[in-house]
Amino acid sequence: MTATKASRFELAAQLRTDCHVLGRLPLSHVLLLDKREVPWFILVPETGVIELCDLDDTEHAQLQREVNALCRCVRARFQVTKLNVAAIGNIVSQLHVHVIGRHPQDPWWPHVAWGQTSAGGYADAEVSAIAQRVAAELGADFQSL
């Protein structure tokens, strides 16, 4: 465990409320935001730091590999034309990276997805199906929960 790893990692309460936990990659928890309008995933690295620039080089490189893998997954497994990737944390300060698949027919296009009202969340069967698609694309590095 590196110096930046938290001794007892816990997802931020807002992320636990707003998301479904799908599984794990070597560094990060993989979450699905409970908004059906667009495929919206969140990676939460298991670390105690809150800013990307505070990760050590090894963790930063691993997180970037995981972001890239998840981006390729969203592009391959969902019908999207654009990927929005951001590490913002004005409400949730815990370090996390959003990976959102966008397309011109989504209800929020071309505006930002943040702060938009959702028509509803996922049913359990939908979450399971999405988790299977993600697991199939990410392969052996992904551990389902």
C-alpha positions as CSV (number, residue, x, y, z in Angstrom):
1,M,0.0,0.0,0.0
2,T,1.4,3.4,-1.0
3,A,1.4,6.4,1.2
4,T,-1.6,7.9,-0.6
5,K,-3.8,4.8,0.0
6,A,-6.4,5.2,2.6
7,S,-6.1,2.8,5.5
8,R,-9.8,2.1,5.4
9,F,-11.3,3.2,2.1
10,E,-15.0,4.2,2.0
11,L,-16.9,5.6,-0.9
12,A,-18.3,9.1,-0.4
13,A,-21.9,9.0,0.9
14,Q,-23.2,11.0,-2.2
15,L,-21.6,8.4,-4.5
16,R,-23.2,5.6,-2.6
17,T,-26.5,7.3,-2.8
18,D,-26.4,8.3,-6.5
19,C,-24.6,5.3,-8.0
20,H,-24.6,1.5,-8.4
21,V,-21.2,-0.1,-7.6
22,L,-20.5,-2.4,-10.5
23,G,-17.0,-3.7,-9.6
24,R,-13.4,-3.0,-9.3
25,L,-10.3,-2.4,-11.4
26,P,-6.8,-2.7,-9.9
27,L,-7.0,0.9,-8.5
28,S,-10.6,2.0,-8.8
29,H,-14.1,1.2,-8.0
30,V,-16.4,1.3,-11.1
31,L,-19.7,3.0,-10.5
32,L,-22.8,3.6,-12.7
33,L,-24.6,6.8,-12.1
34,D,-28.3,6.1,-11.7
35,K,-29.4,8.3,-14.7
36,R,-30.7,6.3,-17.6
37,E,-30.3,9.1,-20.2
38,V,-26.7,8.4,-21.0
39,P,-24.1,5.8,-20.0
40,W,-22.4,7.6,-17.1
41,F,-19.7,5.8,-15.2
42,I,-17.5,7.0,-12.4
43,L,-14.1,5.7,-11.4
44,V,-13.2,6.2,-7.8
45,P,-9.5,5.3,-7.1
46,E,-8.9,3.8,-3.7
47,T,-6.7,6.6,-2.4
48,G,-6.7,9.2,0.3
49,V,-5.8,12.1,-2.0
50,I,-8.5,14.3,-3.5
51,E,-6.7,15.8,-6.5
52,L,-5.2,14.1,-9.6
53,C,-2.0,16.0,-9.2
54,D,-1.4,14.5,-5.7
55,L,-1.4,10.9,-7.0
56,D,2.1,9.4,-7.1
57,D,3.3,8.6,-10.7
58,T,2.4,4.9,-10.5
59,E,-1.1,5.6,-9.3
60,H,-1.6,8.4,-11.8
61,A,-0.5,6.1,-14.7
62,Q,-2.8,3.3,-13.4
63,L,-5.7,5.6,-13.2
64,Q,-5.1,6.9,-16.7
65,R,-5.0,3.3,-17.9
66,E,-8.3,2.6,-16.2
67,V,-9.9,5.8,-17.6
68,N,-8.8,4.8,-21.1
69,A,-10.1,1.3,-20.7
70,L,-13.5,2.5,-19.5
71,C,-13.6,5.0,-22.3
72,R,-13.0,2.3,-24.9
73,C,-15.6,0.2,-23.2
74,V,-18.3,2.9,-23.3
75,R,-17.4,3.6,-27.0
76,A,-17.6,-0.1,-27.9
77,R,-20.6,-1.2,-25.8
78,F,-22.9,1.8,-26.0
79,Q,-24.1,3.9,-28.9
80,V,-22.1,7.1,-28.4
81,T,-20.5,9.6,-30.6
82,K,-18.6,11.6,-28.0
83,L,-17.0,10.9,-24.6
84,N,-17.0,13.4,-21.8
85,V,-14.3,12.7,-19.2
86,A,-13.7,14.9,-16.2
87,A,-12.4,14.9,-12.6
88,I,-14.5,17.5,-10.9
89,G,-15.4,17.5,-7.3
90,N,-17.4,20.6,-6.2
91,I,-20.0,18.5,-4.4
92,V,-18.1,15.3,-3.8
93,S,-14.5,16.1,-2.9
94,Q,-13.4,12.4,-3.0
95,L,-11.2,11.9,-6.1
96,H,-13.4,10.5,-8.9
97,V,-13.4,10.6,-12.7
98,H,-16.6,10.8,-14.7
99,V,-16.8,8.9,-18.1
100,I,-19.9,9.8,-19.9
101,G,-21.0,8.6,-23.3
102,R,-22.9,11.2,-25.3
103,H,-24.8,11.3,-28.6
104,P,-26.8,13.9,-30.4
105,Q,-30.1,12.1,-29.5
106,D,-29.5,12.2,-25.8
107,P,-31.9,14.6,-24.0
108,W,-29.2,16.9,-22.8
109,W,-27.2,17.2,-26.1
110,P,-25.3,19.4,-26.7
111,H,-25.3,20.9,-23.2
112,V,-23.4,19.5,-20.2
113,A,-24.7,16.5,-18.4
114,W,-23.9,17.8,-15.0
115,G,-26.9,19.2,-13.1
116,Q,-29.5,17.9,-15.5
117,T,-32.6,16.3,-14.1
118,S,-33.1,12.6,-14.8
119,A,-36.3,11.0,-16.0
120,G,-35.5,8.0,-13.8
121,G,-33.0,5.4,-12.6
122,Y,-32.1,1.9,-13.7
123,A,-34.0,-1.2,-12.8
124,D,-31.9,-4.0,-11.1
125,A,-32.0,-6.1,-14.3
126,E,-30.7,-3.1,-16.3
127,V,-27.8,-2.6,-13.9
128,S,-26.9,-6.3,-14.1
129,A,-26.9,-6.2,-17.9
130,I,-24.7,-3.1,-17.9
131,A,-22.3,-4.7,-15.4
132,Q,-22.1,-7.8,-17.7
133,R,-21.3,-5.6,-20.7
134,V,-18.6,-3.7,-18.8
135,A,-17.1,-7.0,-17.4
136,A,-17.0,-8.5,-20.9
137,E,-15.2,-5.4,-22.3
138,L,-12.8,-4.8,-19.5
139,G,-11.8,-8.4,-19.2
140,A,-9.6,-10.0,-16.5
141,D,-8.8,-6.6,-14.8
142,F,-12.4,-6.1,-13.8
143,Q,-13.8,-7.8,-10.8
144,S,-17.6,-7.9,-10.5
145,L,-19.2,-7.2,-7.1
